[in-house]
């Protein structure tokens, strides 16, 4: 599925700072990130909370979602 989203300029600038800090990452699950890879990685973890609810990725993402008031 292809999606398109709008990110507020202030948030995009802050996210860009984080993404820049990943440019030299060598030991990670997804390597250096750009906006698209970051979004895909986070959405993969949401899928994992359904597919493998006990996984660390799914458990951690469920904690993030719960902090926003969402429950599975």
mmCIF file of the N, C-alpha and C atoms, coordinates in Angstrom:
data_MODEL
# 
_entry.id   MODEL 
# 
loop_
_atom_site.group_PDB 
_atom_site.id 
_atom_site.type_symbol 
_atom_site.label_atom_id 
_atom_site.label_alt_id 
_atom_site.label_comp_id 
_atom_site.label_asym_id 
_atom_site.label_entity_id 
_atom_site.label_seq_id 
_atom_site.pdbx_PDB_ins_code 
_atom_site.Cartn_x 
_atom_site.Cartn_y 
_atom_site.Cartn_z 
_atom_site.occupancy 
_atom_site.B_iso_or_equiv 
_atom_site.pdbx_formal_charge 
_atom_site.auth_seq_id 
_atom_site.auth_comp_id 
_atom_site.auth_asym_id 
_atom_site.auth_atom_id 
_atom_site.pdbx_PDB_model_num 
ATOM 1   N N  . UNK A 1 1  ? 0.838  -1.170  0.000  1.00 0.00 ? 1  UNK A N  1 
ATOM 2   C CA . UNK A 1 1  ? 0.000  0.000   0.000  1.00 0.00 ? 1  UNK A CA 1 
ATOM 3   C C  . UNK A 1 1  ? 0.886  1.236   0.000  1.00 0.00 ? 1  UNK A C  1 
ATOM 4   N N  . UNK A 1 2  ? 0.543  2.177   -0.812 1.00 0.00 ? 2  UNK A N  1 
ATOM 5   C CA . UNK A 1 2  ? 1.281  3.427   -0.862 1.00 0.00 ? 2  UNK A CA 1 
ATOM 6   C C  . UNK A 1 2  ? 0.443  4.490   -0.168 1.00 0.00 ? 2  UNK A C  1 
ATOM 7   N N  . UNK A 1 3  ? 1.098  5.285   0.706  1.00 0.00 ? 3  UNK A N  1 
ATOM 8   C CA . UNK A 1 3  ? 0.393  6.353   1.405  1.00 0.00 ? 3  UNK A CA 1 
ATOM 9   C C  . UNK A 1 3  ? 1.160  7.660   1.251  1.00 0.00 ? 3  UNK A C  1 
ATOM 10  N N  . UNK A 1 4  ? 0.467  8.740   1.500  1.00 0.00 ? 4  UNK A N  1 
ATOM 11  C CA . UNK A 1 4  ? 1.079  10.059  1.492  1.00 0.00 ? 4  UNK A CA 1 
ATOM 12  C C  . UNK A 1 4  ? 0.585  10.787  2.734  1.00 0.00 ? 4  UNK A C  1 
ATOM 13  N N  . UNK A 1 5  ? 1.496  11.422  3.470  1.00 0.00 ? 5  UNK A N  1 
ATOM 14  C CA . UNK A 1 5  ? 1.103  12.143  4.672  1.00 0.00 ? 5  UNK A CA 1 
ATOM 15  C C  . UNK A 1 5  ? 1.731  13.533  4.666  1.00 0.00 ? 5  UNK A C  1 
ATOM 16  N N  . UNK A 1 6  ? 1.121  14.412  5.429  1.00 0.00 ? 6  UNK A N  1 
ATOM 17  C CA . UNK A 1 6  ? 1.665  15.750  5.613  1.00 0.00 ? 6  UNK A CA 1 
ATOM 18  C C  . UNK A 1 6  ? 2.179  15.850  7.039  1.00 0.00 ? 6  UNK A C  1 
ATOM 19  N N  . UNK A 1 7  ? 3.404  16.282  7.184  1.00 0.00 ? 7  UNK A N  1 
ATOM 20  C CA . UNK A 1 7  ? 4.038  16.437  8.495  1.00 0.00 ? 7  UNK A CA 1 
ATOM 21  C C  . UNK A 1 7  ? 4.252  17.927  8.723  1.00 0.00 ? 7  UNK A C  1 
ATOM 22  N N  . UNK A 1 8  ? 3.817  18.436  9.872  1.00 0.00 ? 8  UNK A N  1 
ATOM 23  C CA . UNK A 1 8  ? 4.042  19.858  10.142 1.00 0.00 ? 8  UNK A CA 1 
ATOM 24  C C  . UNK A 1 8  ? 5.531  20.201  10.013 1.00 0.00 ? 8  UNK A C  1 
ATOM 25  N N  . UNK A 1 9  ? 5.815  21.390  9.487  1.00 0.00 ? 9  UNK A N  1 
ATOM 26  C CA . UNK A 1 9  ? 7.193  21.803  9.234  1.00 0.00 ? 9  UNK A CA 1 
ATOM 27  C C  . UNK A 1 9  ? 8.083  21.701  10.469 1.00 0.00 ? 9  UNK A C  1 
ATOM 28  N N  . UNK A 1 10 ? 7.568  22.116  11.611 1.00 0.00 ? 10 UNK A N  1 
ATOM 29  C CA . UNK A 1 10 ? 8.364  22.049  12.841 1.00 0.00 ? 10 UNK A CA 1 
ATOM 30  C C  . UNK A 1 10 ? 8.725  20.622  13.202 1.00 0.00 ? 10 UNK A C  1 
ATOM 31  N N  . UNK A 1 11 ? 7.752  19.705  13.084 1.00 0.00 ? 11 UNK A N  1 
ATOM 32  C CA . UNK A 1 11 ? 8.031  18.294  13.370 1.00 0.00 ? 11 UNK A CA 1 
ATOM 33  C C  . UNK A 1 11 ? 9.012  17.730  12.352 1.00 0.00 ? 11 UNK A C  1 
ATOM 34  N N  . UNK A 1 12 ? 8.824  18.071  11.081 1.00 0.00 ? 12 UNK A N  1 
ATOM 35  C CA . UNK A 1 12 ? 9.722  17.574  10.032 1.00 0.00 ? 12 UNK A CA 1 
ATOM 36  C C  . UNK A 1 12 ? 11.161 18.014  10.301 1.00 0.00 ? 12 UNK A C  1 
ATOM 37  N N  . UNK A 1 13 ? 11.338 19.231  10.769 1.00 0.00 ? 13 UNK A N  1 
ATOM 38  C CA . UNK A 1 13 ? 12.689 19.721  11.065 1.00 0.00 ? 13 UNK A CA 1 
ATOM 39  C C  . UNK A 1 13 ? 13.304 18.942  12.226 1.00 0.00 ? 13 UNK A C  1 
ATOM 40  N N  . UNK A 1 14 ? 12.511 18.662  13.247 1.00 0.00 ? 14 UNK A N  1 
ATOM 41  C CA . UNK A 1 14 ? 13.022 17.893  14.389 1.00 0.00 ? 14 UNK A CA 1 
ATOM 42  C C  . UNK A 1 14 ? 13.322 16.454  13.986 1.00 0.00 ? 14 UNK A C  1 
ATOM 43  N N  . UNK A 1 15 ? 12.468 15.869  13.172 1.00 0.00 ? 15 UNK A N  1 
ATOM 44  C CA . UNK A 1 15 ? 12.698 14.507  12.694 1.00 0.00 ? 15 UNK A CA 1 
ATOM 45  C C  . UNK A 1 15 ? 13.962 14.470  11.839 1.00 0.00 ? 15 UNK A C  1 
ATOM 46  N N  . UNK A 1 16 ? 14.194 15.517  11.043 1.00 0.00 ? 16 UNK A N  1 
ATOM 47  C CA . UNK A 1 16 ? 15.401 15.595  10.212 1.00 0.00 ? 16 UNK A CA 1 
ATOM 48  C C  . UNK A 1 16 ? 16.660 15.568  11.069 1.00 0.00 ? 16 UNK A C  1 
ATOM 49  N N  . UNK A 1 17 ? 16.610 16.187  12.242 1.00 0.00 ? 17 UNK A N  1 
ATOM 50  C CA . UNK A 1 17 ? 17.764 16.149  13.153 1.00 0.00 ? 17 UNK A CA 1 
ATOM 51  C C  . UNK A 1 17 ? 18.028 14.707  13.578 1.00 0.00 ? 17 UNK A C  1 
ATOM 52  N N  . UNK A 1 18 ? 16.965 13.981  13.941 1.00 0.00 ? 18 UNK A N  1 
ATOM 53  C CA . UNK A 1 18 ? 17.122 12.575  14.313 1.00 0.00 ? 18 UNK A CA 1 
ATOM 54  C C  . UNK A 1 18 ? 17.662 11.765  13.144 1.00 0.00 ? 18 UNK A C  1 
ATOM 55  N N  . UNK A 1 19 ? 17.081 11.953  11.970 1.00 0.00 ? 19 UNK A N  1 
ATOM 56  C CA . UNK A 1 19 ? 17.507 11.188  10.793 1.00 0.00 ? 19 UNK A CA 1 
ATOM 57  C C  . UNK A 1 19 ? 18.970 11.446  10.467 1.00 0.00 ? 19 UNK A C  1 
ATOM 58  N N  . UNK A 1 20 ? 19.414 12.673  10.600 1.00 0.00 ? 20 UNK A N  1 
ATOM 59  C CA . UNK A 1 20 ? 20.816 13.003  10.339 1.00 0.00 ? 20 UNK A CA 1 
ATOM 60  C C  . UNK A 1 20 ? 21.732 12.247  11.289 1.00 0.00 ? 20 UNK A C  1 
ATOM 61  N N  . UNK A 1 21 ? 21.266 12.021  12.509 1.00 0.00 ? 21 UNK A N  1 
ATOM 62  C CA . UNK A 1 21 ? 22.079 11.304  13.491 1.00 0.00 ? 21 UNK A CA 1 
ATOM 63  C C  . UNK A 1 21 ? 22.208 9.822   13.156 1.00 0.00 ? 21 UNK A C  1 
ATOM 64  N N  . UNK A 1 22 ? 21.391 9.317   12.223 1.00 0.00 ? 22 UNK A N  1 
ATOM 65  C CA . UNK A 1 22 ? 21.466 7.898   11.857 1.00 0.00 ? 22 UNK A CA 1 
ATOM 66  C C  . UNK A 1 22 ? 22.364 7.654   10.645 1.00 0.00 ? 22 UNK A C  1 
ATOM 67  N N  . UNK A 1 23 ? 22.934 8.703   10.053 1.00 0.00 ? 23 UNK A N  1 
ATOM 68  C CA . UNK A 1 23 ? 23.675 8.543   8.795  1.00 0.00 ? 23 UNK A CA 1 
ATOM 69  C C  . UNK A 1 23 ? 24.893 7.640   8.908  1.00 0.00 ? 23 UNK A C  1 
ATOM 70  N N  . UNK A 1 24 ? 25.497 7.544   10.083 1.00 0.00 ? 24 UNK A N  1 
ATOM 71  C CA . UNK A 1 24 ? 26.683 6.704   10.247 1.00 0.00 ? 24 UNK A CA 1 
ATOM 72  C C  . UNK A 1 24 ? 26.398 5.401   10.995 1.00 0.00 ? 24 UNK A C  1 
ATOM 73  N N  . UNK A 1 25 ? 25.132 5.093   11.172 1.00 0.00 ? 25 UNK A N  1 
ATOM 74  C CA . UNK A 1 25 ? 24.752 3.875   11.891 1.00 0.00 ? 25 UNK A CA 1 
ATOM 75  C C  . UNK A 1 25 ? 25.139 2.652   11.068 1.00 0.00 ? 25 UNK A C  1 
ATOM 76  N N  . UNK A 1 26 ? 25.829 1.719   11.694 1.00 0.00 ? 26 UNK A N  1 
ATOM 77  C CA . UNK A 1 26 ? 26.228 0.503   10.979 1.00 0.00 ? 26 UNK A CA 1 
ATOM 78  C C  . UNK A 1 26 ? 25.607 -0.755  11.572 1.00 0.00 ? 26 UNK A C  1 
ATOM 79  N N  . UNK A 1 27 ? 25.302 -0.763  12.858 1.00 0.00 ? 27 UNK A N  1 
ATOM 80  C CA . UNK A 1 27 ? 24.737 -1.963  13.477 1.00 0.00 ? 27 UNK A CA 1 
ATOM 81  C C  . UNK A 1 27 ? 23.316 -1.662  13.950 1.00 0.00 ? 27 UNK A C  1 
ATOM 82  N N  . UNK A 1 28 ? 22.394 -1.729  12.994 1.00 0.00 ? 28 UNK A N  1 
ATOM 83  C CA . UNK A 1 28 ? 20.981 -1.492  13.302 1.00 0.00 ? 28 UNK A CA 1 
ATOM 84  C C  . UNK A 1 28 ? 20.134 -2.369  12.388 1.00 0.00 ? 28 UNK A C  1 
ATOM 85  N N  . UNK A 1 29 ? 18.863 -2.431  12.695 1.00 0.00 ? 29 UNK A N  1 
ATOM 86  C CA . UNK A 1 29 ? 17.979 -3.290  11.910 1.00 0.00 ? 29 UNK A CA 1 
ATOM 87  C C  . UNK A 1 29 ? 17.695 -2.745  10.511 1.00 0.00 ? 29 UNK A C  1 
ATOM 88  N N  . UNK A 1 30 ? 17.738 -1.422  10.338 1.00 0.00 ? 30 UNK A N  1 
ATOM 89  C CA . UNK A 1 30 ? 17.354 -0.830  9.059  1.00 0.00 ? 30 UNK A CA 1 
ATOM 90  C C  . UNK A 1 30 ? 18.417 0.093   8.459  1.00 0.00 ? 30 UNK A C  1 
ATOM 91  N N  . UNK A 1 31 ? 19.576 0.186   9.093  1.00 0.00 ? 31 UNK A N  1 
ATOM 92  C CA . UNK A 1 31 ? 20.634 1.049   8.575  1.00 0.00 ? 31 UNK A CA 1 
ATOM 93  C C  . UNK A 1 31 ? 20.273 2.518   8.708  1.00 0.00 ? 31 UNK A C  1 
ATOM 94  N N  . UNK A 1 32 ? 21.015 3.387   8.030  1.00 0.00 ? 32 UNK A N  1 
ATOM 95  C CA . UNK A 1 32 ? 20.694 4.804   8.076  1.00 0.00 ? 32 UNK A CA 1 
ATOM 96  C C  . UNK A 1 32 ? 19.249 5.031   7.614  1.00 0.00 ? 32 UNK A C  1 
ATOM 97  N N  . UNK A 1 33 ? 18.572 5.963   8.257  1.00 0.00 ? 33 UNK A N  1 
ATOM 98  C CA . UNK A 1 33 ? 17.158 6.173   7.963  1.00 0.00 ? 33 UNK A CA 1 
ATOM 99  C C  . UNK A 1 33 ? 16.919 7.462   7.188  1.00 0.00 ? 33 UNK A C  1 
ATOM 100 N N  . UNK A 1 34 ? 15.897 7.419   6.345  1.00 0.00 ? 34 UNK A N  1 
ATOM 101 C CA . UNK A 1 34 ? 15.315 8.623   5.777  1.00 0.00 ? 34 UNK A CA 1 
ATOM 102 C C  . UNK A 1 34 ? 13.847 8.617   6.215  1.00 0.00 ? 34 UNK A C  1 
ATOM 103 N N  . UNK A 1 35 ? 13.087 9.610   5.835  1.00 0.00 ? 35 UNK A N  1 
ATOM 104 C CA . UNK A 1 35 ? 11.703 9.707   6.306  1.00 0.00 ? 35 UNK A CA 1 
ATOM 105 C C  . UNK A 1 35 ? 10.889 8.475   5.915  1.00 0.00 ? 35 UNK A C  1 
ATOM 106 N N  . UNK A 1 36 ? 11.060 8.004   4.699  1.00 0.00 ? 36 UNK A N  1 
ATOM 107 C CA . UNK A 1 36 ? 10.298 6.844   4.225  1.00 0.00 ? 36 UNK A CA 1 
ATOM 108 C C  . UNK A 1 36 ? 10.677 5.578   4.991  1.00 0.00 ? 36 UNK A C  1 
ATOM 109 N N  . UNK A 1 37 ? 11.981 5.345   5.180  1.00 0.00 ? 37 UNK A N  1 
ATOM 110 C CA . UNK A 1 37 ? 12.402 4.149   5.915  1.00 0.00 ? 37 UNK A CA 1 
ATOM 111 C C  . UNK A 1 37 ? 11.970 4.208   7.372  1.00 0.00 ? 37 UNK A C  1 
ATOM 112 N N  . UNK A 1 38 ? 11.991 5.396   7.977  1.00 0.00 ? 38 UNK A N  1 
ATOM 113 C CA . UNK A 1 38 ? 11.537 5.545   9.354  1.00 0.00 ? 38 UNK A CA 1 
ATOM 114 C C  . UNK A 1 38 ? 10.058 5.203   9.471  1.00 0.00 ? 38 UNK A C  1 
ATOM 115 N N  . UNK A 1 39 ? 9.239  5.752   8.584  1.00 0.00 ? 39 UNK A N  1 
ATOM 116 C CA . UNK A 1 39 ? 7.801  5.471   8.611  1.00 0.00 ? 39 UNK A CA 1 
ATOM 117 C C  . UNK A 1 39 ? 7.531  3.987   8.395  1.00 0.00 ? 39 UNK A C  1 
ATOM 118 N N  . UNK A 1 40 ? 8.220  3.378   7.435  1.00 0.00 ? 40 UNK A N  1 
ATOM 119 C CA . UNK A 1 40 ? 8.026  1.953   7.166  1.00 0.00 ? 40 UNK A CA 1 
ATOM 120 C C  . UNK A 1 40 ? 8.416  1.107   8.374  1.00 0.00 ? 40 UNK A C  1 
ATOM 121 N N  . UNK A 1 41 ? 9.532  1.451   9.030  1.00 0.00 ? 41 UNK A N  1 
ATOM 122 C CA . UNK A 1 41 ? 9.983  0.705   10.200 1.00 0.00 ? 41 UNK A CA 1 
ATOM 123 C C  . UNK A 1 41 ? 8.956  0.784   11.324 1.00 0.00 ? 41 UNK A C  1 
ATOM 124 N N  . UNK A 1 42 ? 8.430  1.974   11.581 1.00 0.00 ? 42 UNK A N  1 
ATOM 125 C CA . UNK A 1 42 ? 7.447  2.130   12.653 1.00 0.00 ? 42 UNK A CA 1 
ATOM 126 C C  . UNK A 1 42 ? 6.155  1.386   12.329 1.00 0.00 ? 42 UNK A C  1 
ATOM 127 N N  . UNK A 1 43 ? 5.735  1.429   11.079 1.00 0.00 ? 43 UNK A N  1 
ATOM 128 C CA . UNK A 1 43 ? 4.528  0.699   10.687 1.00 0.00 ? 43 UNK A CA 1 
ATOM 129 C C  . UNK A 1 43 ? 4.746  -0.811  10.746 1.00 0.00 ? 43 UNK A C  1 
ATOM 130 N N  . UNK A 1 44 ? 5.951  -1.277  10.424 1.00 0.00 ? 44 UNK A N  1 
ATOM 131 C CA . UNK A 1 44 ? 6.271  -2.707  10.575 1.00 0.00 ? 44 UNK A CA 1 
ATOM 132 C C  . UNK A 1 44 ? 6.105  -3.124  12.040 1.00 0.00 ? 44 UNK A C  1 
ATOM 133 N N  . UNK A 1 45 ? 6.533  -2.273  12.957 1.00 0.00 ? 45 UNK A N  1 
ATOM 134 C CA . UNK A 1 45 ? 6.419  -2.607  14.376 1.00 0.00 ? 45 UNK A CA 1 
ATOM 135 C C  . UNK A 1 45 ? 4.963  -2.623  14.836 1.00 0.00 ? 45 UNK A C  1 
ATOM 136 N N  . UNK A 1 46 ? 4.117  -1.778  14.255 1.00 0.00 ? 46 UNK A N  1 
ATOM 137 C CA . UNK A 1 46 ? 2.683  -1.843  14.559 1.00 0.00 ? 46 UNK A CA 1 
ATOM 138 C C  . UNK A 1 46 ? 2.127  -3.180  14.069 1.00 0.00 ? 46 UNK A C  1 
ATOM 139 N N  . UNK A 1 47 ? 2.538  -3.610  12.882 1.00 0.00 ? 47 UNK A N  1 
ATOM 140 C CA . UNK A 1 47 ? 2.087  -4.913  12.376 1.00 0.00 ? 47 UNK A CA 1 
ATOM 141 C C  . UNK A 1 47 ? 2.567  -6.035  13.287 1.00 0.00 ? 47 UNK A C  1 
ATOM 142 N N  . UNK A 1 48 ? 3.789  -5.905  13.817 1.00 0.00 ? 48 UNK A N  1 
ATOM 143 C CA . UNK A 1 48 ? 4.322  -6.938  14.711 1.00 0.00 ? 48 UNK A CA 1 
ATOM 144 C C  . UNK A 1 48 ? 3.554  -7.040  16.015 1.00 0.00 ? 48 UNK A C  1 
ATOM 145 N N  . UNK A 1 49 ? 2.971  -5.935  16.483 1.00 0.00 ? 49 UNK A N  1 
ATOM 146 C CA . UNK A 1 49 ? 2.224  -6.033  17.724 1.00 0.00 ? 49 UNK A CA 1 
ATOM 147 C C  . UNK A 1 49 ? 0.977  -6.885  17.548 1.00 0.00 ? 49 UNK A C  1 
ATOM 148 N N  . UNK A 1 50 ? 0.514  -7.049  16.312 1.00 0.00 ? 50 UNK A N  1 
ATOM 149 C CA . UNK A 1 50 ? -0.602 -7.945  16.016 1.00 0.00 ? 50 UNK A CA 1 
ATOM 150 C C  . UNK A 1 50 ? -0.083 -9.335  15.663 1.00 0.00 ? 50 UNK A C  1 
ATOM 151 N N  . UNK A 1 51 ? 0.937  -9.398  14.800 1.00 0.00 ? 51 UNK A N  1 
ATOM 152 C CA . UNK A 1 51 ? 1.465  -10.673 14.322 1.00 0.00 ? 51 UNK A CA 1 
ATOM 153 C C  . UNK A 1 51 ? 2.184  -11.449 15.424 1.00 0.00 ? 51 UNK A C  1 
ATOM 154 N N  . UNK A 1 52 ? 3.015  -10.750 16.198 1.00 0.00 ? 52 UNK A N  1 
ATOM 155 C CA . UNK A 1 52 ? 3.801  -11.391 17.257 1.00 0.00 ? 52 UNK A CA 1 
ATOM 156 C C  . UNK A 1 52 ? 3.698  -10.541 18.522 1.00 0.00 ? 52 UNK A C  1 
ATOM 157 N N  . UNK A 1 53 ? 2.555  -10.628 19.222 1.00 0.00 ? 53 UNK A N  1 
ATOM 158 C CA . UNK A 1 53 ? 2.306  -9.733  20.341 1.00 0.00 ? 53 UNK A CA 1 
ATOM 159 C C  . UNK A 1 53 ? 3.347  -9.791  21.456 1.00 0.00 ? 53 UNK A C  1 
ATOM 160 N N  . UNK A 1 54 ? 4.071  -10.866 21.595 1.00 0.00 ? 54 UNK A N  1 
ATOM 161 C CA . UNK A 1 54 ? 5.075  -10.967 22.644 1.00 0.00 ? 54 UNK A CA 1 
ATOM 162 C C  . UNK A 1 54 ? 6.455  -10.496 22.230 1.00 0.00 ? 54 UNK A C  1 
ATOM 163 N N  . UNK A 1 55 ? 6.607  -10.123 20.950 1.00 0.00 ? 55 UNK A N  1 
ATOM 164 C CA . UNK A 1 55 ? 7.917  -9.690  20.479 1.00 0.00 ? 55 UNK A CA 1 
ATOM 165 C C  . UNK A 1 55 ? 8.288  -8.367  21.136 1.00 0.00 ? 55 UNK A C  1 
ATOM 166 N N  . UNK A 1 56 ? 9.587  -8.100  21.234 1.00 0.00 ? 56 UNK A N  1 
ATOM 167 C CA . UNK A 1 56 ? 9.994  -6.848  21.868 1.00 0.00 ? 56 UNK A CA 1 
ATOM 168 C C  . UNK A 1 56 ? 9.547  -5.657  21.032 1.00 0.00 ? 56 UNK A C  1 
ATOM 169 N N  . UNK A 1 57 ? 9.551  -5.805  19.699 1.00 0.00 ? 57 UNK A N  1 
ATOM 170 C CA . UNK A 1 57 ? 9.109  -4.707  18.845 1.00 0.00 ? 57 UNK A CA 1 
ATOM 171 C C  . UNK A 1 57 ? 7.625  -4.405  19.070 1.00 0.00 ? 57 UNK A C  1 
ATOM 172 N N  . UNK A 1 58 ? 6.827  -5.468  19.073 1.00 0.00 ? 58 UNK A N  1 
ATOM 173 C CA . UNK A 1 58 ? 5.385  -5.305  19.279 1.00 0.00 ? 58 UNK A CA 1 
ATOM 174 C C  . UNK A 1 58 ? 5.057  -4.788  20.664 1.00 0.00 ? 58 UNK A C  1 
ATOM 175 N N  . UNK A 1 59 ? 5.750  -5.307  21.664 1.00 0.00 ? 59 UNK A N  1 
ATOM 176 C CA . UNK A 1 59 ? 5.511  -4.873  23.041 1.00 0.00 ? 59 UNK A CA 1 
ATOM 177 C C  . UNK A 1 59 ? 5.875  -3.403  23.210 1.00 0.00 ? 59 UNK A C  1 
ATOM 178 N N  . UNK A 1 60 ? 7.002  -3.013  22.666 1.00 0.00 ? 60 UNK A N  1 
ATOM 179 C CA . UNK A 1 60 ? 7.428  -1.619  22.773 1.00 0.00 ? 60 UNK A CA 1 
ATOM 180 C C  . UNK A 1 60 ? 6.481  -0.701  22.012 1.00 0.00 ? 60 UNK A C  1 
ATOM 181 N N  . UNK A 1 61 ? 6.064  -1.106  20.816 1.00 0.00 ? 61 UNK A N  1 
ATOM 182 C CA . UNK A 1 61 ? 5.135  -0.280  20.041 1.00 0.00 ? 61 UNK A CA 1 
ATOM 183 C C  . UNK A 1 61 ? 3.786  -0.200  20.743 1.00 0.00 ? 61 UNK A C  1 
ATOM 184 N N  . UNK A 1 62 ? 3.353  -1.286  21.403 1.00 0.00 ? 62 UNK A N  1 
ATOM 185 C CA . UNK A 1 62 ? 2.089  -1.232  22.133 1.00 0.00 ? 62 UNK A CA 1 
ATOM 186 C C  . UNK A 1 62 ? 2.175  -0.230  23.273 1.00 0.00 ? 62 UNK A C  1 
ATOM 187 N N  . UNK A 1 63 ? 3.343  -0.133  23.917 1.00 0.00 ? 63 UNK A N  1 
ATOM 188 C CA . UNK A 1 63 ? 3.519  0.858   24.980 1.00 0.00 ? 63 UNK A CA 1 
ATOM 189 C C  . UNK A 1 63 ? 3.388  2.268   24.413 1.00 0.00 ? 63 UNK A C  1 
ATOM 190 N N  . UNK A 1 64 ? 3.961  2.505   23.232 1.00 0.00 ? 64 UNK A N  1 
ATOM 191 C CA . UNK A 1 64 ? 3.839  3.819   22.585 1.00 0.00 ? 64 UNK A CA 1 
ATOM 192 C C  . UNK A 1 64 ? 2.371  4.097   22.263 1.00 0.00 ? 64 UNK A C  1 
ATOM 193 N N  . UNK A 1 65 ? 1.707  3.125   21.657 1.00 0.00 ? 65 UNK A N  1 
ATOM 194 C CA . UNK A 1 65 ? 0.302  3.314   21.288 1.00 0.00 ? 65 UNK A CA 1 
ATOM 195 C C  . UNK A 1 65 ? -0.571 3.521   22.523 1.00 0.00 ? 65 UNK A C  1 
ATOM 196 N N  . UNK A 1 66 ? -0.303 2.763   23.581 1.00 0.00 ? 66 UNK A N  1 
ATOM 197 C CA . UNK A 1 66 ? -1.078 2.896   24.820 1.00 0.00 ? 66 UNK A CA 1 
ATOM 198 C C  . UNK A 1 66 ? -0.907 4.283   25.427 1.00 0.00 ? 66 UNK A C  1 
ATOM 199 N N  . UNK A 1 67 ? 0.282  4.863   25.290 1.00 0.00 ? 67 UNK A N  1 
ATOM 200 C CA . UNK A 1 67 ? 0.507  6.194   25.838 1.00 0.00 ? 67 UNK A CA 1 
ATOM 201 C C  . UNK A 1 67 ? -0.345 7.250   25.115 1.00 0.00 ? 67 UNK A C  1 
ATOM 202 N N  . UNK A 1 68 ? -0.819 6.908   23.931 1.00 0.00 ? 68 UNK A N  1 
ATOM 203 C CA . UNK A 1 68 ? -1.709 7.797   23.175 1.00 0.00 ? 68 UNK A CA 1 
ATOM 204 C C  . UNK A 1 68 ? -3.172 7.402   23.351 1.00 0.00 ? 68 UNK A C  1 
ATOM 205 N N  . UNK A 1 69 ? -3.428 6.381   24.197 1.00 0.00 ? 69 UNK A N  1 
ATOM 206 C CA . UNK A 1 69 ? -4.800 5.974   24.480 1.00 0.00 ? 69 UNK A CA 1 
ATOM 207 C C  . UNK A 1 69 ? -5.344 4.855   23.616 1.00 0.00 ? 69 UNK A C  1 
ATOM 208 N N  . UNK A 1 70 ? -4.476 4.199   22.822 1.00 0.00 ? 70 UNK A N  1 
ATOM 209 C CA . UNK A 1 70 ? -4.932 3.113   21.948 1.00 0.00 ? 70 UNK A CA 1 
ATOM 210 C C  . UNK A 1 70 ? -4.672 1.764   22.597 1.00 0.00 ? 70 UNK A C  1 
ATOM 211 N N  . UNK A 1 71 ? -5.604 0.853   22.402 1.00 0.00 ? 71 UNK A N  1 
ATOM 212 C CA . UNK A 1 71 ? -5.502 -0.502  22.947 1.00 0.00 ? 71 UNK A CA 1 
ATOM 213 C C  . UNK A 1 71 ? -5.794 -1.496  21.846 1.00 0.00 ? 71 UNK A C  1 
ATOM 214 N N  . UNK A 1 72 ? -5.223 -2.665  21.951 1.00 0.00 ? 72 UNK A N  1 
ATOM 215 C CA . UNK A 1 72 ? -5.479 -3.730  20.985 1.00 0.00 ? 72 UNK A CA 1 
ATOM 216 C C  . UNK A 1 72 ? -6.513 -4.660  21.547 1.00 0.00 ? 72 UNK A C  1 
# 
